[in-house]
Amino acid sequence: MPSRKTVEAFVAQVLSGQHVEAIRDWNAEDASMQENQDAPRVGRELLMAGEAQMLARQAEVTTELLEPPLVDGDRVAIRWRFTFTSKKGHVNRFEEIAWQEWRGDRIWRETFFYDPGQTRRAESASGS
């Protein structure tokens, strides 16, 4: 079960823009991430590689914490807003809830809940 201090350290690392490093430092080796109802991606190395690929497609990513994390035993909920700036200068703001299950001081399972229409609206607005 993570302490509030542990969760706050994880959040601080993500807010500092160290997304790949946060996966490295806080996810269990057999961790999984899942987008809405998609199949989970499993394994810390795979998760880090996927995050690095997503970040490489952007000129800039800014992360905001919209509410303090909710910590209840091994369960943590975090409300984030990400602002993605594409290499062409298009900006998209994307909000999600990350629902995490921790094992000790490591994230074991994480599901991201968001409106997929947020990405479609950005594509429409940019003319892509």
Summary of the structure (lengths in Angstrom):
residues: 128
radius of gyration: 14.6
end to end distance: 43.7
largest distance: 45.6
contacts: 350
relative contact order: 0.19
helix: 34%
strand: 43%
